[in-house]
Amino acid sequence: PAEIGVLRQTQATTIVEIIIHEGRKRQIRRMFLAIGHPVIMLRRVAIDGVTVNKIPIGDFRHLTSAEVEVLYRSVRLK
């Protein structure tokens, strides 16, 4: 099951953290639209243990060999 927590809330907006283990196309947007709360912005911060670590928009970082290994294992290539 998904985990949802409210990080910050104002009168106009709410910032939430959602942890899902297997997402479908536009799943988060559809879930929130169904309860009357359209999504303004989404940001993925991790996938399979590989984190963004506050990388500026448009920038990148090289993966460590351990991260590559985890990703290969998650898709059963090694």
ZISULVEN-V419673 format. One record per pair of residues at least 12 apart in sequence whose ideal C-beta (glycine too) atoms are under 6 Angstrom apart, sorted by the first residue. I is the first residue (numbers start at 1). GAP is how many residues later the second one is. Records with the same first field share a line. If there is no record, write none. Layout:
I->GAP ; GAP
This chain:
2->18
3->16
4->12 ; 14
5->12
48->22 ; 23 ; 26
49->21
50->17
